[in-house]
Amino acid sequence: MEFILLGFADIPHLQWFLFGLFLIIYIIILMSNGTIFLITKIDPALQSPVYFFLANFSFLEICFVTATLPRMLMNLGTQRRRISLVACATQMCFFLLFGGTECLLLAVLAYYRYVAICNPLNYPLVVNRRVCIQLVTGSWTIGIPLMIVQTYQIFSLPFCGSNQIDHFFCDILPVLKLACGDTFVNMMLVYTIALLFVMVPFLWILGSYSKIMCIILKLSSATSRAKAFSTCSSHLMVVVLFFGSAIITYLRPNTRHSEGTGKMLSLFYTILTPIFNPMIYCLRNKDVIMALRKLLCK
Ligand SMILES: *[C@@H]1O[C@H](CO)[C@@H](O)[C@H](O)[C@H]1NC(C)=O
């Protein structure tokens, strides 16, 4: 039993262009996140818990895009779109796992920022190595059982009709659409997971940032106010793009919609955030820039 990942088969004349574009994007993601991972490991100035956290986050971004992009590049490059059931299930499971972790880590990052700005006295209490390791480990492991159950449930459904997945990777809803059995339980599980891993972290982040904004607006110096405001709004923009596209995709009540928009939305949460996150969380950071300069000068 096999599926066919249609990907972008509806625009045949753009296959090589898309291949080049996504290859460049993939290389940029690997290089930027890899560099951040590397310098936070080797630079002695970047050994505080926050950098431990950001290193793990960069590592996660690499895992997250690697769950979907290489396969998509292969399909675009070879024009062979078959994918075995096992490969499809594996891809879905890893995508869900890394995606869920991504949501949780983004929530933790927002919380750290909130503590640093609004509650600095508590900072050493909350942002120390032990708590950081616990939070990171928790974010990685908490979703494992749920995501495995979710994937297992979907792939134990009978598939009898078409085997064409109109998407560029094995996402939940496009695969569920092909199942012939009753998908009610699966849909409930999708909503539950989306609420827990997407909606709750999103509201948490919005809450943290609204408190941060309140503090920023009270800053007396206009220049620091403008600077803090631009940092926070860039974070918020990426967060809203990531969570917004995921919420529209997974929490929309009916699954009947144009596949074109579905694919576009998925590009937001699969590719856009891993590109922007290293830029906004690290490359705007003075210590990281310094470490980068040192590394390049060596
Ligand atoms: C990130 O954290 C998780 C959970 O603690 C761990 O399994 C993983 O190896 C870490 N990754 C890196 C590269 O430090």
PDBQT file of the ligand as one rigid body, heavy atoms in Angstrom, charges set to zero:
ROOT
HETATM    1  C1  LIG A 301      17.513  19.092  23.614  1.00  0.00    +0.000 C 
HETATM    2  O1  LIG A 301      16.815  18.652  24.744  1.00  0.00    +0.000 OA
HETATM    3  C2  LIG A 301      16.316  17.328  24.671  1.00  0.00    +0.000 C 
HETATM    4  C3  LIG A 301      15.566  17.044  25.926  1.00  0.00    +0.000 C 
HETATM    5  O2  LIG A 301      16.311  17.316  27.063  1.00  0.00    +0.000 OA
HETATM    6  C4  LIG A 301      17.443  16.341  24.437  1.00  0.00    +0.000 C 
HETATM    7  O3  LIG A 301      16.933  15.038  24.298  1.00  0.00    +0.000 OA
HETATM    8  C5  LIG A 301      18.206  16.736  23.214  1.00  0.00    +0.000 C 
HETATM    9  O4  LIG A 301      19.311  15.886  23.040  1.00  0.00    +0.000 OA
HETATM   10  C6  LIG A 301      18.664  18.174  23.334  1.00  0.00    +0.000 C 
HETATM   11  N1  LIG A 301      19.350  18.507  22.122  1.00  0.00    +0.000 N 
HETATM   12  C7  LIG A 301      20.533  19.077  22.104  1.00  0.00    +0.000 C 
HETATM   13  C8  LIG A 301      21.186  19.141  20.792  1.00  0.00    +0.000 C 
HETATM   14  O5  LIG A 301      21.068  19.540  23.087  1.00  0.00    +0.000 OA
ENDROOT
TORSDOF 0
